[in-house]
Amino acid sequence: MSTHRATLNTGAMRQDRFASSAVHRPGLLGNLVARRASVVNSLETVSLLWFLQELSHRTGTRTHRAAALFPNWPNGSDNPLGGLDRVAEDLLRLYPSRVSGSVERISKLLAEFCVNPGFTPSRFPTGGKTIEALLEYQEYFSLQVGRPVAETSITKRIFEALDYSLTSRGITLIKGIYRSGKSYSSQAWAMSHSGRIRYVSLSSAPDDTAFYRDICRSLGVAGGLSYKTPQLRDRITETLRSQQIALVIDEADYLFAQTDRPKGPPERINWLMTSVVNQGVPVALIASRNFERALRLLERTSHAWGSEQFRGRIRMTVELPETITEEDLMSIAQSLLPETDGATRLLAVGASQRERGGLGNLETICTRAVHLCTQEGKDVPSFEHVERAVLENFGPIAQENNSDQLSPVRRHTLATPLHPLRETRAALGSIVLTG
């Protein structure tokens, strides 16, 4: 019996009866949107089509499928709607003079607009005014997504490199130390350019099927568990060859085989060069310092492959700073604890520099302080919340040697184990960072 027609009176419940429910259906398929966009002459409209395709895969509550650090919609809402239903509702709320109709009708028209090559703006109840509203909504969305990102020297360099990658039609390689904000910055940039960019975070899975499925998930291309590697690869290649969308590949170290002595040619690198970059698709690689080590190791051990072809396609290489400045940490603390006072943020920054991984430590302290604040039913984390977070995660701050050589923030956050942090509050409030 077909599970689609099985009745509830046949005994044990058949879970697979519900597998084809409309609730489980994905958003618009990337390869179909690429075909639709191929007959559009306006780059502005092409960007709008991909923007809507991206939002069709989002929901109102879960984190983004590829960029886990960012919510699906800026300015959080209690509305559980997601996908094009949410877009339709936003259009009616934000642009009532230019968009009319029901949420259901507008949502269906938006989906058709993205995949039907014969669709014309006159199909919308208000005609071309709806397209004007959509373009404004796209700009509004992009601006809102970028607001939570702190402006640091590292973020600036990443943004400049990614901006250049859109015009280079080659590979832009960005390398930096771990826990320096590379992923967060690149995700923020990709989210604010969702009409032109897709962000991919590679997993450590050694098989090629998982590699291509990561890209399928980002592009919104069908990549179910039943698909084989060649099928996934062909669908991705077909979508990207339209040259309408670029890729930002994070965790790019996993483009190489994760073995001690690789001997064969790097199949993923070769595919990226021949089927993506050679077709005019811009690619930005976000990697650690291990990327160059893996490339040199491959050059020594693989006699069947030379790196000249790959290196020749790199249009720009960006080396990020080895350390994060205190000014940058203060900017990040401002974005993580926006409504706290200066002394509280200085405490978090100074304590985060006690051990290696300053940015990770700062995120740990701020996240825990916000959680403690929420548990107490308060809106803004206090100095005491940050103090508790520091003590829980790092213990009392003991005096260090050579305190004259320490920066102002670190020097004034040091205290004896018997008087951990509380006595430093007045000193912290008077510190002014001078660089």
C-alpha positions as CSV (number, residue, x, y, z in Angstrom):
1,M,0.0,0.0,0.0
2,S,1.3,3.5,-0.8
3,T,2.2,5.3,2.4
4,H,0.6,8.4,1.0
5,R,-2.8,6.7,1.3
6,A,-2.3,4.6,4.3
7,T,-5.1,5.2,6.9
8,L,-4.7,5.7,10.6
9,N,-6.8,2.5,11.2
10,T,-4.2,0.0,9.9
11,G,-2.5,-0.6,13.2
12,A,0.8,0.8,14.1
13,M,1.5,4.3,13.0
14,R,3.5,4.6,9.8
15,Q,6.0,7.5,10.3
16,D,6.8,7.7,6.7
17,R,3.2,8.7,5.9
18,F,4.2,12.2,6.9
19,A,7.5,12.4,5.0
20,S,5.9,14.1,2.0
21,S,4.0,16.7,4.0
22,A,4.2,20.2,2.6
23,V,5.7,21.4,5.9
24,H,8.9,19.4,5.1
25,R,9.3,20.7,1.6
26,P,12.4,22.8,1.1
27,G,12.5,26.3,-0.4
28,L,13.0,27.2,-4.0
29,L,15.6,25.1,-5.8
30,G,18.8,26.9,-6.7
31,N,19.2,25.3,-10.1
32,L,15.6,26.3,-11.1
33,V,16.2,29.9,-10.0
34,A,19.4,29.9,-12.0
35,R,17.5,29.0,-15.1
36,R,14.9,31.7,-14.5
37,A,17.6,34.3,-13.9
38,S,19.4,33.3,-17.1
39,V,16.7,35.0,-19.1
40,V,16.7,38.2,-17.1
41,N,18.7,41.1,-18.4
42,S,18.7,43.2,-15.2
43,L,21.5,42.4,-12.7
44,E,19.3,44.1,-10.0
45,T,16.5,41.6,-10.7
46,V,18.9,38.7,-10.8
47,S,20.1,39.7,-7.3
48,L,16.5,40.0,-6.1
49,L,15.7,36.5,-7.4
50,W,18.6,35.0,-5.5
51,F,17.7,37.0,-2.4
52,L,14.2,35.6,-2.4
53,Q,15.5,32.1,-3.0
54,E,17.7,32.5,0.0
55,L,14.9,33.6,2.2
56,S,12.6,30.9,1.0
57,H,14.9,28.4,2.9
58,R,14.7,30.2,6.2
59,T,12.3,30.0,9.0
60,G,11.4,32.4,11.7
61,T,13.1,30.6,14.6
62,R,15.9,28.3,13.6
63,T,19.4,29.5,12.8
64,H,20.5,29.8,9.2
65,R,21.3,26.5,7.6
66,A,24.8,27.5,6.5
67,A,25.7,30.5,8.7
68,A,24.9,29.3,12.2
69,L,26.0,32.5,14.0
70,F,23.2,34.5,12.5
71,P,19.4,34.3,13.0
72,N,17.2,33.8,10.0
73,W,15.6,37.3,10.3
74,P,17.1,40.4,11.7
75,N,15.1,42.2,14.4
76,G,13.8,39.1,16.0
77,S,10.1,38.5,15.9
78,D,7.6,36.3,17.6
79,N,6.0,35.5,14.2
80,P,6.7,31.8,13.5
81,L,6.3,32.3,9.8
82,G,9.3,31.7,7.6
83,G,10.2,31.6,4.0
84,L,8.3,33.6,1.5
85,D,5.3,33.8,3.8
86,R,7.4,35.9,6.1
87,V,8.5,38.1,3.2
88,A,4.9,38.6,2.1
89,E,3.9,39.6,5.6
90,D,6.8,42.1,5.9
91,L,5.9,43.6,2.6
92,L,2.3,44.2,3.6
93,R,3.4,45.7,6.9
94,L,6.3,47.9,5.6
95,Y,4.9,49.0,2.3
96,P,1.0,49.1,2.6
97,S,0.7,51.7,-0.2
98,R,2.6,49.6,-2.7
99,V,1.7,46.0,-1.8
100,S,-1.8,44.6,-1.5
101,G,-3.4,41.2,-1.2
102,S,-3.3,38.3,1.2
103,V,-0.1,36.8,2.6
104,E,-0.9,33.5,0.9
105,R,-1.4,35.0,-2.5
106,I,1.7,37.3,-2.4
107,S,3.8,34.3,-1.2
108,K,2.7,32.2,-4.2
109,L,3.3,35.0,-6.6
110,L,6.8,35.6,-5.2
111,A,7.6,31.9,-5.7
112,E,6.4,32.0,-9.3
113,F,8.3,35.2,-9.8
114,C,11.5,33.3,-8.9
115,V,11.1,30.3,-11.2
116,N,8.7,31.2,-14.0
117,P,10.6,32.6,-17.0
118,G,7.3,34.1,-18.4
119,F,6.4,35.9,-15.2
120,T,5.8,39.7,-15.6
121,P,5.4,42.3,-12.8
122,S,1.8,42.9,-13.9
123,R,0.9,39.6,-12.2
124,F,1.2,41.3,-8.8
125,P,-1.9,43.1,-7.6
126,T,-0.1,46.4,-7.7
127,G,2.2,45.7,-10.7
128,G,5.7,47.1,-10.7
129,K,5.2,48.8,-7.3
130,T,5.6,45.4,-5.7
131,I,9.1,45.1,-7.4
132,E,10.0,48.5,-6.1
133,A,9.0,47.5,-2.6
134,L,11.0,44.2,-2.9
135,L,14.1,46.0,-3.9
136,E,13.8,48.4,-0.9
137,Y,13.1,45.4,1.4
138,Q,16.3,43.7,0.1
139,E,18.3,46.8,1.0
140,Y,16.6,47.1,4.4
141,F,17.3,43.4,5.2
142,S,21.0,43.7,4.2
143,L,21.5,46.7,6.4
144,Q,19.8,45.1,9.4
145,V,21.9,41.9,9.2
146,G,25.1,43.9,9.3
147,R,24.3,45.9,12.3
148,P,25.4,43.4,15.1
149,V,28.9,43.2,13.6
150,A,31.6,45.1,15.5
151,E,33.8,47.3,13.3
152,T,37.4,46.0,13.9
153,S,40.6,46.1,11.9
154,I,40.2,42.5,11.1
155,T,36.6,42.9,10.0
156,K,37.6,45.8,7.7
157,R,40.3,43.8,6.0
158,I,37.9,40.9,5.5
159,F,35.2,43.1,4.1
160,E,37.6,44.8,1.7
161,A,38.9,41.5,0.4
162,L,35.4,40.0,0.0
163,D,34.3,43.2,-1.9
164,Y,37.2,42.7,-4.2
165,S,36.4,39.0,-4.7
166,L,33.1,39.9,-6.4
167,T,35.0,41.6,-9.3
168,S,38.1,39.5,-9.5
169,R,36.6,36.4,-11.1
170,G,39.2,34.3,-9.4
171,I,40.1,33.1,-5.9
172,T,40.5,35.4,-2.9
173,L,42.4,33.7,-0.1
174,I,42.0,35.0,3.5
175,K,44.2,33.4,6.1
176,G,44.3,34.1,9.9
177,I,44.7,32.6,13.3
178,Y,42.0,30.6,15.0
179,R,39.4,32.5,17.0
180,S,40.0,35.8,15.4
181,G,36.5,36.5,14.0
182,K,37.1,35.3,10.5
183,S,33.9,33.2,10.3
184,Y,31.7,35.8,12.0
185,S,32.9,38.6,9.7
186,S,32.6,36.5,6.5
187,Q,29.2,35.3,7.5
188,A,28.0,38.8,8.2
189,W,29.3,40.0,4.8
190,A,27.7,37.0,3.0
191,M,24.3,37.6,4.8
192,S,24.3,41.2,3.7
193,H,25.0,40.2,0.1
194,S,22.6,37.3,-0.1
195,G,21.5,38.3,-3.6
196,R,25.0,37.7,-4.9
197,I,26.8,35.4,-2.4
198,R,26.3,32.0,-0.8
199,Y,28.3,31.1,2.3
200,V,29.5,27.5,2.8
201,S,31.0,26.2,6.0
202,L,32.8,22.9,5.2
203,S,32.6,20.0,7.6
204,S,35.5,17.7,8.6
205,A,33.8,14.7,7.0
206,P,36.5,13.0,4.8
207,D,34.2,11.8,2.0
208,D,33.4,13.9,-1.1
209,T,29.7,13.3,-0.7
210,A,29.6,15.3,2.5
211,F,31.7,18.0,0.9
212,Y,29.3,18.5,-2.1
213,R,26.2,18.2,0.2
214,D,27.5,21.1,2.2
215,I,27.5,23.2,-0.9
216,C,24.1,21.9,-2.0
217,R,22.7,23.0,1.3
218,S,24.1,26.5,0.9
219,L,22.9,26.9,-2.7
220,G,19.5,25.4,-2.0
221,V,20.0,22.6,-4.4
222,A,18.4,19.2,-3.9
223,G,21.0,17.1,-2.0
224,G,19.1,14.3,-0.2
225,L,20.8,11.3,1.3
226,S,19.8,9.2,-1.7
227,Y,21.9,11.3,-4.1
228,K,25.3,10.0,-5.1
229,T,28.4,12.2,-5.4
230,P,28.3,12.7,-9.2
231,Q,24.7,13.8,-9.0
232,L,25.4,16.3,-6.3
233,R,28.4,17.6,-8.1
234,D,26.6,18.0,-11.4
235,R,23.7,19.9,-9.8
236,I,26.1,22.3,-8.1
237,T,28.1,22.8,-11.3
238,E,24.9,23.5,-13.3
239,T,23.8,26.1,-10.8
240,L,27.1,27.9,-10.5
241,R,27.9,28.0,-14.2
242,S,25.2,30.6,-14.7
243,Q,27.8,33.0,-13.1
244,Q,25.0,34.6,-11.1
245,I,26.2,33.7,-7.7
246,A,29.6,33.6,-5.9
247,L,30.9,31.4,-3.1
248,V,32.4,32.2,0.2
249,I,33.9,28.9,1.5
250,D,34.8,28.9,5.2
251,E,36.9,26.2,6.9
252,A,38.7,26.0,3.6
253,D,41.4,23.8,5.2
254,Y,39.0,20.9,4.6
255,L,39.5,21.3,0.8
256,F,42.6,19.1,1.3
257,A,42.6,15.4,2.2
258,Q,42.9,15.1,6.0
259,T,45.9,12.7,5.9
260,D,49.5,12.9,7.1
261,R,51.0,12.3,3.7
262,P,48.6,13.0,0.8
263,K,49.8,11.4,-2.5
264,G,46.9,11.7,-4.9
265,P,45.8,15.0,-6.6
266,P,43.4,17.1,-4.5
267,E,40.1,16.3,-6.2
268,R,38.1,19.1,-4.4
269,I,40.7,21.7,-5.4
270,N,40.7,20.5,-9.0
271,W,36.9,20.6,-9.2
272,L,36.9,24.1,-7.7
273,M,39.4,25.3,-10.3
274,T,38.0,23.7,-13.4
275,S,34.2,23.6,-12.8
276,V,33.8,26.8,-10.7
277,V,36.6,29.3,-11.1
278,N,37.2,28.5,-14.8
279,Q,33.5,29.2,-15.4
280,G,33.9,32.8,-14.1
281,V,32.5,32.2,-10.6
282,P,34.2,34.3,-7.9
283,V,35.4,32.2,-4.9
284,A,36.6,33.5,-1.5
285,L,38.4,31.0,0.8
286,I,38.4,31.6,4.5
287,A,41.2,29.5,6.0
288,S,43.6,29.2,8.9
289,R,47.4,29.3,8.7
290,N,47.3,25.5,8.2
291,F,46.0,26.0,4.6
292,E,49.5,27.1,3.4
293,R,51.1,24.2,5.3
294,A,48.7,21.7,3.7
295,L,49.4,23.1,0.3
296,R,53.2,22.9,0.7
297,L,52.8,19.3,2.1
298,L,50.8,18.3,-1.0
299,E,53.5,19.9,-3.3
300,R,56.1,17.7,-1.7
301,T,54.3,14.4,-1.6
302,S,52.0,14.4,-4.7
303,H,54.1,13.8,-7.8
304,A,50.9,13.8,-10.0
305,W,49.9,17.4,-9.2
306,G,51.5,20.8,-9.3
307,S,50.2,23.8,-7.4
308,E,51.0,26.3,-10.2
309,Q,47.5,26.1,-11.6
310,F,45.9,26.8,-8.2
311,R,48.3,29.5,-7.2
312,G,47.8,31.2,-10.5
313,R,44.1,31.6,-9.9
314,I,44.6,33.4,-6.6
315,R,43.9,37.0,-7.3
316,M,44.4,38.2,-3.8
317,T,45.9,36.8,-0.6
318,V,45.1,38.5,2.8
319,E,47.1,37.7,5.9
320,L,45.2,38.7,9.0
321,P,47.0,40.0,12.1
322,E,48.4,37.6,14.5
323,T,46.9,39.3,17.5
324,I,43.7,41.2,18.3
325,T,44.1,44.7,19.6
326,E,42.4,45.9,22.7
327,E,40.6,48.5,20.7
328,D,39.1,45.7,18.6
329,L,38.2,43.7,21.7
330,M,36.5,46.8,23.1
331,S,34.5,47.2,19.9
332,I,33.4,43.5,20.1
333,A,32.5,43.9,23.8
334,Q,30.4,46.9,22.8
335,S,28.4,44.7,20.3
336,L,28.1,41.8,22.8
337,L,27.1,44.0,25.7
338,P,25.7,47.1,24.1
339,E,23.8,48.6,27.0
340,T,26.4,48.0,29.8
341,D,28.7,50.7,31.2
342,G,32.3,51.2,30.2
343,A,33.7,49.7,33.4
344,T,31.8,46.5,32.8
345,R,33.0,46.1,29.3
346,L,36.6,46.9,30.3
347,L,36.4,44.1,33.0
348,A,35.3,41.6,30.3
349,V,38.0,42.7,27.9
350,G,40.8,42.7,30.5
351,A,39.8,39.3,31.9
352,S,39.6,37.8,28.4
353,Q,43.3,38.4,27.8
354,R,44.5,36.3,30.7
355,E,44.8,33.2,28.6
356,R,45.2,32.3,24.9
357,G,42.1,32.8,22.8
358,G,41.2,36.3,23.8
359,L,38.2,36.7,21.5
360,G,36.9,33.3,22.4
361,N,37.3,34.1,26.1
362,L,35.5,37.4,25.6
363,E,32.6,35.7,23.9
364,T,32.4,33.1,26.7
365,I,32.3,35.8,29.4
366,C,29.7,38.0,27.6
367,T,27.5,35.1,26.7
368,R,27.5,33.8,30.3
369,A,26.9,37.2,31.7
370,V,23.9,37.7,29.5
371,H,22.6,34.3,30.6
372,L,23.0,35.1,34.3
373,C,21.2,38.4,33.7
374,T,18.3,36.7,31.9
375,Q,17.9,34.1,34.7
376,E,17.4,37.0,37.2
377,G,14.8,38.6,35.0
378,K,16.9,41.6,34.2
379,D,17.4,43.3,30.9
380,V,21.0,44.6,31.1
381,P,24.0,42.6,32.4
382,S,25.7,44.3,35.3
383,F,29.3,44.5,36.5
384,E,28.4,41.7,39.0
385,H,27.1,39.4,36.2
386,V,30.4,39.8,34.3
387,E,32.4,39.3,37.5
388,R,30.6,36.0,38.1
389,A,31.1,34.9,34.5
390,V,34.9,35.6,34.9
391,L,35.2,33.7,38.2
392,E,33.2,30.7,36.9
393,N,35.2,30.3,33.8
394,F,38.7,31.5,34.7
395,G,38.8,31.7,38.5
396,P,40.2,34.6,40.6
397,I,42.5,37.0,38.8
398,A,46.0,36.8,40.4
399,Q,48.6,39.6,40.1
400,E,51.1,39.1,37.3
401,N,54.8,39.9,37.2
402,N,56.1,42.9,35.3
403,S,52.8,44.8,35.7
404,D,54.4,47.9,34.3
405,Q,54.7,46.2,30.9
406,L,51.0,45.3,30.8
407,S,48.4,47.3,28.9
408,P,46.1,49.6,30.9
409,V,43.1,47.2,30.6
410,R,45.0,44.1,31.8
411,R,46.9,46.0,34.6
412,H,43.7,47.4,36.2
413,T,41.8,44.1,36.0
414,L,44.4,42.3,38.1
415,A,43.8,41.8,41.8
416,T,44.8,39.4,44.6
417,P,43.0,36.0,44.8
418,L,41.4,37.1,48.1
419,H,39.8,40.2,46.5
420,P,39.1,38.9,43.0
421,L,37.6,41.8,41.0
422,R,35.2,44.0,42.9
423,E,37.8,46.5,44.1
424,T,38.9,47.2,40.5
425,R,35.6,48.7,39.4
426,A,36.5,52.3,40.2
427,A,39.8,52.0,38.4
428,L,38.2,50.4,35.4
429,G,35.7,53.2,35.0
430,S,38.6,55.8,34.7
431,I,40.6,54.0,32.0
432,V,40.7,55.5,28.5
433,L,42.2,53.4,25.8
434,T,44.9,55.4,23.9
435,G,46.1,52.6,21.7
